[in-house]
Amino acid sequence: MPPLLLNRILDLNMTGYLEPTQQSAMALFGRKIAGSVVMLNLLRFREIADYSCNPELAPAEAIGGAQAFDLYVEETMPHLLKSGGELLFMGAGGAFFIGPEEERWDRVMLVRQTSVEAFIAFASNEAYLTSAIGHRTAALEDSRLLPLTQL
């Protein structure tokens, strides 16, 4: 695993599920996925974005989590496309039709990468980590990221 990504995983003080753990990263590699992988993102936003970990990225005025996530997507797209990835779907979430009544996800995304290695290279790219990921951290109260493979 690239050192910059590993340091980020190990140094983060999680309040929700915002970053992978070392164990989940090793499990992803252990799946030995050949070919493309689609990442299912379930996202729950903070009411007000929290830029305390990345004050240099904070807008002049306070913004909501959804707006901070929009900044994340804007900053991320060039890095994603350059790495061979693509945004397949982004849509509004809400309450489950089948699932826990108290659980809600504000937004859902499907992102395809050409391989797990390409995903890790994208996620550990220094330019991405310095210009974009701070908006994601500020935006999110909680998240889930599920790697999917085609049957």
Buried (B, 14 or more C-beta within 10 A) or exposed (E): BEEBBBEBBEEBEEEEBBBBEEEEBEEBEEEEBEEBBBBBBBBBBBEEBBBEEBEEBBEEEEBBBBBBBBBBBEBBBEBBEEBBBBBEEBEEBEEEEEEEEEEEBBBBBBBBBBBBEBBBBBBBBEEBBBBBBBBBBBBBBBBEBEBEEEE
